[in-house]
Amino acid sequence: MITVVLLGAGNVATHLYKAFKASNAVTIVQWYNRNYTAISSYANEVDITDDLSKLKEADLYILAISDDSISKVSKDLPFESRLVAHTSGSVSIHDLDKKNQRAVFYPVQTFSKEAELDFSETPICIEVTEKQNLQFMKNLVQALGCTPYRITTEQRQTLHLSAVFVNNFTNQLYRIAHEISDAKSINFDILKPLILETAKKVQNMSPYMAQTGPAKRNDKKTIRRHLKQLENEEHKAIYELLTASIKKTHGQR
Ligand SMILES: NC(=O)c1ccc[n+]([C@@H]2O[C@H](COP(=O)([O-])OP(=O)(O)OC[C@H]3O[C@@H](n4cnc5c(N)ncnc54)[C@H](OP(=O)(O)O)[C@@H]3O)[C@@H](O)[C@H]2O)c1
């Protein structure tokens, strides 16, 4: 049985808590958050605390906390030589205080507390500073039904950068589309099957092959009309930038 102390109570920690709870191979020894009320409703399921000095012994301490607090909290941990991991895509493993053994447990997914998801579908990127902890981290990932990927800090940071393109930027484009359609009283639901199909297509096809639309076809007339329809200068600039990028990729001028 793998024992874990979970630190943090945000989007990632909440999903991790549920995934660990559901695993027969993992026990959550304790759940820490600096703000007690965020976890108080779990008091009848797990030992909870808002006091770092009261942390219990476990095989692993997972810091699922904001990127800019990882370094300080890892320094404040009241023990040494234990295994401590963070869950960030962009923070270096070396930001964890070296008084403990260090690891990264980066789940490549977008987590919101309110949005349910099947955690076992999440790829987990792992990193360790001590080689002897590698198998342990792989075992933990597999105990959740997930696939482990061993990567370097540089690869993880590049993966995080790629994730910003496929997730945050794409989502911002959804928001703009929502605003544009709302302005003309068009129900955003009409676009949802298109959103799903676009994401589904790249599961079996390269993004290059999956591209369609006026920029790829170099349909100048439609592009001109779209630019005329756009009232917001920022939306226009984004349309022009992405159109130029698609044209360049597909050899159009
Ligand atoms: N959200 C995602 O989709 C996602 C995906 C992969 C990886 N990650 C990574 O996972 C980590 C957590 O992200 P999240 O989205 O769960 O963040 P979040 O929802 O904003 O939650 C942040 C947590 O950190 C705690 N915290 C912040 N500053 C702290 C401090 N100085 N001392 C102690 N605790 C502190 C907060 O405590 P309070 O409740 O007291 O404010 C809260 O529990 C980050 O490293 C993030 O990069 C996020």
The ligand as an ORCA input file, in Angstrom:
! r2SCAN-3c Opt
* xyz 0 1
  N      -5.445     23.234    -13.006
  C      -4.877     22.505    -13.927
  O      -5.503     22.206    -14.947
  C      -3.463     21.972    -13.728
  C      -3.044     20.919    -14.566
  C      -1.777     20.354    -14.336
  C      -0.965     20.861    -13.345
  N      -1.383     21.924    -12.582
  C      -0.484     22.390    -11.507
  O      -0.974     21.910    -10.252
  C      -0.710     22.873     -9.214
  C      -2.007     23.290     -8.559
  O      -2.831     23.896     -9.520
  P      -4.385     24.146     -9.248
  O      -5.008     24.472    -10.545
  O      -4.927     23.055     -8.418
  O      -4.303     25.470     -8.380
  P      -5.486     26.184     -7.578
  O      -6.790     25.569     -7.894
  O      -5.272     27.654     -7.760
  O      -5.140     25.823     -6.042
  C      -3.967     26.290     -5.459
  C      -3.770     25.660     -4.104
  O      -2.502     26.113     -3.607
  C      -2.684     26.598     -2.303
  N      -1.703     27.649     -2.049
  C      -1.491     28.788     -2.769
  N      -0.512     29.520     -2.225
  C      -0.094     28.825     -1.127
  C       0.891     29.074     -0.136
  N       1.661     30.177     -0.180
  N       1.041     28.155      0.856
  C       0.289     27.040      0.887
  N      -0.666     26.740     -0.022
  C      -0.840     27.639     -1.010
  C      -4.102     27.136     -2.266
  O      -4.518     27.205     -0.929
  P      -5.831     28.042     -0.491
  O      -6.994     27.119     -0.747
  O      -5.585     28.287      0.933
  O      -5.854     29.272     -1.347
  C      -4.823     26.041     -3.071
  O      -5.110     24.941     -2.253
  C       0.066     24.005     -9.902
  O       1.444     23.740     -9.781
  C      -0.365     23.898    -11.348
  O       0.598     24.417    -12.229
  C      -2.607     22.474    -12.753
*
